[in-house]
Amino acid sequence: MTEFSCDNPEEHCDLHVCQLQGKERNPELEKMFENPRYACTNCGAKVHDAANVCQPKEL
């Protein structure tokens, strides 16, 4: 588990940014960060789709 581990990972996919922090990014993952509309209140990441963070808040 990382400092920003997802609070309930059993309910989510492996593509939550909180779980990906510190891992190498590839072009496919970078697409999640284009035109951000949500921020995670857990790790602060800004993403386009709320499904990619465990605690989304609309920007």
N, CA, C and O atoms as a CHARMM CRD file, in Angstrom:
* protein
*
  236
    1    1 MET  N      0.84200  -1.18500   0.00000 PROA 1      0.00000
    2    1 MET  CA     0.00000   0.00000   0.00000 PROA 1      0.00000
    3    1 MET  C      0.88400   1.24500   0.00000 PROA 1      0.00000
    4    1 MET  O      1.94500   1.27200   0.62400 PROA 1      0.00000
    5    2 THR  N      0.43300   2.25700  -0.70100 PROA 2      0.00000
    6    2 THR  CA     1.16100   3.50800  -0.75500 PROA 2      0.00000
    7    2 THR  C      0.51900   4.51400   0.19100 PROA 2      0.00000
    8    2 THR  O     -0.52400   4.24900   0.78900 PROA 2      0.00000
    9    3 GLU  N      1.15000   5.65400   0.31600 PROA 3      0.00000
   10    3 GLU  CA     0.61000   6.71200   1.15800 PROA 3      0.00000
   11    3 GLU  C     -0.79900   7.10000   0.72000 PROA 3      0.00000
   12    3 GLU  O     -1.63500   7.46200   1.54800 PROA 3      0.00000
   13    4 PHE  N     -1.05500   7.02500  -0.58100 PROA 4      0.00000
   14    4 PHE  CA    -2.35900   7.40800  -1.12200 PROA 4      0.00000
   15    4 PHE  C     -3.14300   6.20300  -1.61600 PROA 4      0.00000
   16    4 PHE  O     -3.82800   6.28500  -2.63600 PROA 4      0.00000
   17    5 SER  N     -3.05300   5.11100  -0.91900 PROA 5      0.00000
   18    5 SER  CA    -3.77700   3.91600  -1.33900 PROA 5      0.00000
   19    5 SER  C     -5.27400   4.17200  -1.31000 PROA 5      0.00000
   20    5 SER  O     -5.78700   4.91300  -0.47200 PROA 5      0.00000
   21    6 CYS  N     -5.94400   3.54800  -2.23500 PROA 6      0.00000
   22    6 CYS  CA    -7.38300   3.67000  -2.33900 PROA 6      0.00000
   23    6 CYS  C     -8.03700   3.14900  -1.05800 PROA 6      0.00000
   24    6 CYS  O     -7.63600   2.11500  -0.52500 PROA 6      0.00000
   25    7 ASP  N     -9.04100   3.86900  -0.57500 PROA 7      0.00000
   26    7 ASP  CA    -9.71800   3.48500   0.66000 PROA 7      0.00000
   27    7 ASP  C    -10.47600   2.16900   0.54300 PROA 7      0.00000
   28    7 ASP  O    -10.58000   1.42300   1.51600 PROA 7      0.00000
   29    8 ASN  N    -11.00100   1.88100  -0.63700 PROA 8      0.00000
   30    8 ASN  CA   -11.76900   0.65300  -0.83100 PROA 8      0.00000
   31    8 ASN  C    -11.42000   0.03200  -2.17700 PROA 8      0.00000
   32    8 ASN  O    -12.25800   0.02300  -3.08000 PROA 8      0.00000
   33    9 PRO  N    -10.20300  -0.48700  -2.33400 PROA 9      0.00000
   34    9 PRO  CA    -9.75300  -0.99900  -3.62800 PROA 9      0.00000
   35    9 PRO  C    -10.56500  -2.18100  -4.14200 PROA 9      0.00000
   36    9 PRO  O    -10.60700  -2.41800  -5.35000 PROA 9      0.00000
   37   10 GLU  N    -11.20500  -2.92000  -3.25800 PROA 10     0.00000
   38   10 GLU  CA   -11.99400  -4.05900  -3.71500 PROA 10     0.00000
   39   10 GLU  C    -13.18800  -3.63600  -4.57000 PROA 10     0.00000
   40   10 GLU  O    -13.73900  -4.45300  -5.30800 PROA 10     0.00000
   41   11 GLU  N    -13.58800  -2.37700  -4.47800 PROA 11     0.00000
   42   11 GLU  CA   -14.71200  -1.87200  -5.26000 PROA 11     0.00000
   43   11 GLU  C    -14.28700  -1.17600  -6.54800 PROA 11     0.00000
   44   11 GLU  O    -15.13100  -0.67300  -7.28900 PROA 11     0.00000
   45   12 HSD  N    -12.99300  -1.14400  -6.81500 PROA 12     0.00000
   46   12 HSD  CA   -12.50000  -0.37700  -7.95200 PROA 12     0.00000
   47   12 HSD  C    -11.53600  -1.18700  -8.80000 PROA 12     0.00000
   48   12 HSD  O    -11.05100  -2.24800  -8.40800 PROA 12     0.00000
   49   13 CYS  N    -11.28300  -0.63700  -9.97700 PROA 13     0.00000
   50   13 CYS  CA   -10.33800  -1.26800 -10.89300 PROA 13     0.00000
   51   13 CYS  C     -8.90800  -0.88400 -10.52100 PROA 13     0.00000
   52   13 CYS  O     -8.69100  -0.08300  -9.61100 PROA 13     0.00000
   53   14 ASP  N     -7.94400  -1.45300 -11.22200 PROA 14     0.00000
   54   14 ASP  CA    -6.53300  -1.16500 -10.97100 PROA 14     0.00000
   55   14 ASP  C     -6.07000   0.13300 -11.61400 PROA 14     0.00000
   56   14 ASP  O     -4.89500   0.48700 -11.51500 PROA 14     0.00000
   57   15 LEU  N     -6.97900   0.84600 -12.27300 PROA 15     0.00000
   58   15 LEU  CA    -6.57800   2.06900 -12.94400 PROA 15     0.00000
   59   15 LEU  C     -6.89400   3.31900 -12.13800 PROA 15     0.00000
   60   15 LEU  O     -7.02200   4.40400 -12.70600 PROA 15     0.00000
   61   16 HSD  N     -7.01800   3.18800 -10.85100 PROA 16     0.00000
   62   16 HSD  CA    -7.17500   4.37800 -10.02200 PROA 16     0.00000
   63   16 HSD  C     -5.82000   5.03900  -9.87800 PROA 16     0.00000
   64   16 HSD  O     -4.81600   4.39000  -9.58300 PROA 16     0.00000
   65   17 VAL  N     -5.81300   6.32800 -10.09000 PROA 17     0.00000
   66   17 VAL  CA    -4.57000   7.08300 -10.03600 PROA 17     0.00000
   67   17 VAL  C     -3.89400   6.91800  -8.67300 PROA 17     0.00000
   68   17 VAL  O     -2.66600   6.87700  -8.59900 PROA 17     0.00000
   69   18 CYS  N     -4.66600   6.82500  -7.61200 PROA 18     0.00000
   70   18 CYS  CA    -4.09300   6.65700  -6.27600 PROA 18     0.00000
   71   18 CYS  C     -3.19600   5.41900  -6.22200 PROA 18     0.00000
   72   18 CYS  O     -2.15500   5.43100  -5.56400 PROA 18     0.00000
   73   19 GLN  N     -3.59400   4.36800  -6.90500 PROA 19     0.00000
   74   19 GLN  CA    -2.82700   3.13000  -6.92700 PROA 19     0.00000
   75   19 GLN  C     -1.67100   3.18700  -7.91700 PROA 19     0.00000
   76   19 GLN  O     -0.72600   2.40400  -7.81400 PROA 19     0.00000
   77   20 LEU  N     -1.73900   4.10800  -8.87600 PROA 20     0.00000
   78   20 LEU  CA    -0.71100   4.20700  -9.90400 PROA 20     0.00000
   79   20 LEU  C      0.39200   5.19300  -9.55300 PROA 20     0.00000
   80   20 LEU  O      1.38600   5.27800 -10.27400 PROA 20     0.00000
   81   21 GLN  N      0.24500   5.93100  -8.47600 PROA 21     0.00000
   82   21 GLN  CA     1.26100   6.90700  -8.08900 PROA 21     0.00000
   83   21 GLN  C      2.61000   6.19300  -7.95200 PROA 21     0.00000
   84   21 GLN  O      2.70700   5.14300  -7.31700 PROA 21     0.00000
   85   22 GLY  N      3.61800   6.76600  -8.54200 PROA 22     0.00000
   86   22 GLY  CA     4.96100   6.21600  -8.44600 PROA 22     0.00000
   87   22 GLY  C      5.27400   5.14700  -9.47900 PROA 22     0.00000
   88   22 GLY  O      6.41300   4.68700  -9.55300 PROA 22     0.00000
   89   23 LYS  N      4.29400   4.73800 -10.27900 PROA 23     0.00000
   90   23 LYS  CA     4.55200   3.76700 -11.32600 PROA 23     0.00000
   91   23 LYS  C      4.85700   4.49800 -12.62500 PROA 23     0.00000
   92   23 LYS  O      4.43900   5.63800 -12.82800 PROA 23     0.00000
   93   24 GLU  N      5.58100   3.83000 -13.48900 PROA 24     0.00000
   94   24 GLU  CA     5.91900   4.42000 -14.78200 PROA 24     0.00000
   95   24 GLU  C      4.65500   4.61600 -15.61200 PROA 24     0.00000
   96   24 GLU  O      3.80800   3.72700 -15.69500 PROA 24     0.00000
   97   25 ARG  N      4.54100   5.77300 -16.21600 PROA 25     0.00000
   98   25 ARG  CA     3.37100   6.07900 -17.04400 PROA 25     0.00000
   99   25 ARG  C      3.67600   5.79500 -18.49600 PROA 25     0.00000
  100   25 ARG  O      4.79700   5.99000 -18.96600 PROA 25     0.00000
  101   26 ASN  N      2.66400   5.33200 -19.19600 PROA 26     0.00000
  102   26 ASN  CA     2.79000   5.13000 -20.62800 PROA 26     0.00000
  103   26 ASN  C      1.77500   6.04400 -21.31700 PROA 26     0.00000
  104   26 ASN  O      0.93500   6.63500 -20.63900 PROA 26     0.00000
  105   27 PRO  N      1.82900   6.17300 -22.62800 PROA 27     0.00000
  106   27 PRO  CA     0.90500   7.08700 -23.33300 PROA 27     0.00000
  107   27 PRO  C     -0.56700   6.79200 -23.06000 PROA 27     0.00000
  108   27 PRO  O     -1.37800   7.71600 -23.00000 PROA 27     0.00000
  109   28 GLU  N     -0.91800   5.53700 -22.89800 PROA 28     0.00000
  110   28 GLU  CA    -2.31200   5.18100 -22.62100 PROA 28     0.00000
  111   28 GLU  C     -2.75400   5.74400 -21.26600 PROA 28     0.00000
  112   28 GLU  O     -3.86900   6.25000 -21.14000 PROA 28     0.00000
  113   29 LEU  N     -1.90100   5.65900 -20.27200 PROA 29     0.00000
  114   29 LEU  CA    -2.22800   6.20600 -18.95100 PROA 29     0.00000
  115   29 LEU  C     -2.27100   7.72600 -18.96000 PROA 29     0.00000
  116   29 LEU  O     -3.06500   8.32900 -18.23800 PROA 29     0.00000
  117   30 GLU  N     -1.42900   8.34400 -19.76700 PROA 30     0.00000
  118   30 GLU  CA    -1.39600   9.80600 -19.84000 PROA 30     0.00000
  119   30 GLU  C     -2.73400  10.38100 -20.29600 PROA 30     0.00000
  120   30 GLU  O     -3.07300  11.51300 -19.95300 PROA 30     0.00000
  121   31 LYS  N     -3.49500   9.60500 -21.06800 PROA 31     0.00000
  122   31 LYS  CA    -4.79800  10.06700 -21.55300 PROA 31     0.00000
  123   31 LYS  C     -5.75500  10.35800 -20.39700 PROA 31     0.00000
  124   31 LYS  O     -6.64900  11.19300 -20.53300 PROA 31     0.00000
  125   32 MET  N     -5.57900   9.68800 -19.27900 PROA 32     0.00000
  126   32 MET  CA    -6.45300   9.91200 -18.12600 PROA 32     0.00000
  127   32 MET  C     -6.32600  11.33300 -17.59000 PROA 32     0.00000
  128   32 MET  O     -7.25600  11.85000 -16.97100 PROA 32     0.00000
  129   33 PHE  N     -5.17900  11.96300 -17.82600 PROA 33     0.00000
  130   33 PHE  CA    -4.89800  13.28200 -17.25800 PROA 33     0.00000
  131   33 PHE  C     -5.22100  14.42700 -18.20900 PROA 33     0.00000
  132   33 PHE  O     -5.12200  15.59200 -17.82400 PROA 33     0.00000
  133   34 GLU  N     -5.60700  14.11400 -19.44900 PROA 34     0.00000
  134   34 GLU  CA    -5.92900  15.15900 -20.42300 PROA 34     0.00000
  135   34 GLU  C     -7.27500  15.79400 -20.09300 PROA 34     0.00000
  136   34 GLU  O     -8.22200  15.09600 -19.73200 PROA 34     0.00000
  137   35 ASN  N     -7.35800  17.09500 -20.21400 PROA 35     0.00000
  138   35 ASN  CA    -8.59400  17.84300 -19.95800 PROA 35     0.00000
  139   35 ASN  C     -9.25400  17.43900 -18.64000 PROA 35     0.00000
  140   35 ASN  O    -10.38400  16.95000 -18.64000 PROA 35     0.00000
  141   36 PRO  N     -8.57200  17.63600 -17.53700 PROA 36     0.00000
  142   36 PRO  CA    -9.11600  17.17100 -16.25200 PROA 36     0.00000
  143   36 PRO  C    -10.42800  17.85400 -15.86800 PROA 36     0.00000
  144   36 PRO  O    -10.59900  19.06000 -16.04300 PROA 36     0.00000
  145   37 ARG  N    -11.34800  17.04500 -15.34000 PROA 37     0.00000
  146   37 ARG  CA   -12.63700  17.53600 -14.86300 PROA 37     0.00000
  147   37 ARG  C    -12.86500  17.18100 -13.40000 PROA 37     0.00000
  148   37 ARG  O    -13.77500  17.71300 -12.76400 PROA 37     0.00000
  149   38 TYR  N    -12.03100  16.27400 -12.85800 PROA 38     0.00000
  150   38 TYR  CA   -12.18700  15.81600 -11.47600 PROA 38     0.00000
  151   38 TYR  C    -10.84200  15.79500 -10.77500 PROA 38     0.00000
  152   38 TYR  O     -9.80300  15.59500 -11.40400 PROA 38     0.00000
  153   39 ALA  N    -10.87300  16.00100  -9.48200 PROA 39     0.00000
  154   39 ALA  CA    -9.68500  15.87000  -8.65200 PROA 39     0.00000
  155   39 ALA  C     -9.99100  14.84100  -7.57200 PROA 39     0.00000
  156   39 ALA  O    -11.11900  14.75500  -7.08600 PROA 39     0.00000
  157   40 CYS  N     -8.99600  14.07300  -7.20800 PROA 40     0.00000
  158   40 CYS  CA    -9.16500  13.08300  -6.15100 PROA 40     0.00000
  159   40 CYS  C     -8.91200  13.75900  -4.80500 PROA 40     0.00000
  160   40 CYS  O     -7.87300  14.39000  -4.60800 PROA 40     0.00000
  161   41 THR  N     -9.84800  13.62800  -3.89500 PROA 41     0.00000
  162   41 THR  CA    -9.64700  14.22300  -2.56900 PROA 41     0.00000
  163   41 THR  C     -8.71900  13.36400  -1.72300 PROA 41     0.00000
  164   41 THR  O     -8.35700  13.76200  -0.61500 PROA 41     0.00000
  165   42 ASN  N     -8.32700  12.19500  -2.22000 PROA 42     0.00000
  166   42 ASN  CA    -7.39000  11.32700  -1.52000 PROA 42     0.00000
  167   42 ASN  C     -5.95300  11.69300  -1.87300 PROA 42     0.00000
  168   42 ASN  O     -5.13600  11.93000  -0.98300 PROA 42     0.00000
  169   43 CYS  N     -5.63700  11.74200  -3.18200 PROA 43     0.00000
  170   43 CYS  CA    -4.24600  11.96700  -3.58600 PROA 43     0.00000
  171   43 CYS  C     -4.02700  13.28300  -4.31700 PROA 43     0.00000
  172   43 CYS  O     -2.88100  13.67800  -4.53500 PROA 43     0.00000
  173   44 GLY  N     -5.10800  13.97800  -4.70400 PROA 44     0.00000
  174   44 GLY  CA    -4.97500  15.27200  -5.36200 PROA 44     0.00000
  175   44 GLY  C     -4.79600  15.21000  -6.86300 PROA 44     0.00000
  176   44 GLY  O     -4.69700  16.25500  -7.50500 PROA 44     0.00000
  177   45 ALA  N     -4.75100  14.02700  -7.44500 PROA 45     0.00000
  178   45 ALA  CA    -4.57900  13.90200  -8.89000 PROA 45     0.00000
  179   45 ALA  C     -5.78100  14.47900  -9.61600 PROA 45     0.00000
  180   45 ALA  O     -6.91400  14.37700  -9.14500 PROA 45     0.00000
  181   46 LYS  N     -5.52300  15.08700 -10.76800 PROA 46     0.00000
  182   46 LYS  CA    -6.58700  15.64900 -11.59400 PROA 46     0.00000
  183   46 LYS  C     -6.71700  14.80100 -12.85100 PROA 46     0.00000
  184   46 LYS  O     -5.75000  14.61000 -13.58900 PROA 46     0.00000
  185   47 VAL  N     -7.92500  14.29400 -13.08600 PROA 47     0.00000
  186   47 VAL  CA    -8.17700  13.38600 -14.20800 PROA 47     0.00000
  187   47 VAL  C     -9.43200  13.80000 -14.96400 PROA 47     0.00000
  188   47 VAL  O    -10.21900  14.61800 -14.48500 PROA 47     0.00000
  189   48 HSD  N     -9.60900  13.23000 -16.14500 PROA 48     0.00000
  190   48 HSD  CA   -10.77500  13.54600 -16.97300 PROA 48     0.00000
  191   48 HSD  C    -12.01300  12.78900 -16.50200 PROA 48     0.00000
  192   48 HSD  O    -13.10900  13.34700 -16.50900 PROA 48     0.00000
  193   49 ASP  N    -11.86300  11.54800 -16.09900 PROA 49     0.00000
  194   49 ASP  CA   -12.99700  10.68600 -15.76500 PROA 49     0.00000
  195   49 ASP  C    -13.00700  10.36000 -14.27300 PROA 49     0.00000
  196   49 ASP  O    -12.00100   9.90000 -13.73300 PROA 49     0.00000
  197   50 ALA  N    -14.11600  10.59000 -13.61700 PROA 50     0.00000
  198   50 ALA  CA   -14.24000  10.34000 -12.17800 PROA 50     0.00000
  199   50 ALA  C    -13.95700   8.89200 -11.81700 PROA 50     0.00000
  200   50 ALA  O    -13.57100   8.60800 -10.68300 PROA 50     0.00000
  201   51 ALA  N    -14.13700   7.97500 -12.75000 PROA 51     0.00000
  202   51 ALA  CA   -13.90200   6.55700 -12.47500 PROA 51     0.00000
  203   51 ALA  C    -12.43200   6.24200 -12.22800 PROA 51     0.00000
  204   51 ALA  O    -12.11100   5.15900 -11.73900 PROA 51     0.00000
  205   52 ASN  N    -11.53200   7.17100 -12.55600 PROA 52     0.00000
  206   52 ASN  CA   -10.10600   6.91900 -12.39400 PROA 52     0.00000
  207   52 ASN  C     -9.53700   7.37000 -11.05800 PROA 52     0.00000
  208   52 ASN  O     -8.32700   7.29500 -10.84500 PROA 52     0.00000
  209   53 VAL  N    -10.38100   7.83200 -10.16700 PROA 53     0.00000
  210   53 VAL  CA    -9.94300   8.18500  -8.81400 PROA 53     0.00000
  211   53 VAL  C    -10.94300   7.62200  -7.80800 PROA 53     0.00000
  212   53 VAL  O    -12.10500   7.39400  -8.14500 PROA 53     0.00000
  213   54 CYS  N    -10.49900   7.40000  -6.58600 PROA 54     0.00000
  214   54 CYS  CA   -11.37600   6.76300  -5.62100 PROA 54     0.00000
  215   54 CYS  C    -12.28900   7.74600  -4.88300 PROA 54     0.00000
  216   54 CYS  O    -13.33300   7.35800  -4.35800 PROA 54     0.00000
  217   55 GLN  N    -11.88900   9.01500  -4.84700 PROA 55     0.00000
  218   55 GLN  CA   -12.71100  10.01600  -4.17900 PROA 55     0.00000
  219   55 GLN  C    -12.79300  11.25900  -5.05600 PROA 55     0.00000
  220   55 GLN  O    -12.15100  12.26700  -4.76400 PROA 55     0.00000
  221   56 PRO  N    -13.58700  11.19300  -6.14000 PROA 56     0.00000
  222   56 PRO  CA   -13.64300  12.30700  -7.09200 PROA 56     0.00000
  223   56 PRO  C    -14.41100  13.51500  -6.57200 PROA 56     0.00000
  224   56 PRO  O    -15.40300  13.39200  -5.85200 PROA 56     0.00000
  225   57 LYS  N    -13.91900  14.67800  -6.96200 PROA 57     0.00000
  226   57 LYS  CA   -14.59800  15.94400  -6.70200 PROA 57     0.00000
  227   57 LYS  C    -14.51000  16.74300  -7.99400 PROA 57     0.00000
  228   57 LYS  O    -13.42500  16.93700  -8.54100 PROA 57     0.00000
  229   58 GLU  N    -15.64900  17.20100  -8.47100 PROA 58     0.00000
  230   58 GLU  CA   -15.67000  17.94600  -9.72900 PROA 58     0.00000
  231   58 GLU  C    -14.90300  19.24800  -9.59100 PROA 58     0.00000
  232   58 GLU  O    -15.01700  19.95000  -8.58600 PROA 58     0.00000
  233   59 LEU  N    -14.11700  19.56200 -10.61700 PROA 59     0.00000
  234   59 LEU  CA   -13.33500  20.80700 -10.60500 PROA 59     0.00000
  235   59 LEU  C    -14.21900  21.99000 -10.97200 PROA 59     0.00000
  236   59 LEU  O    -13.74400  23.12500 -11.01600 PROA 59     0.00000
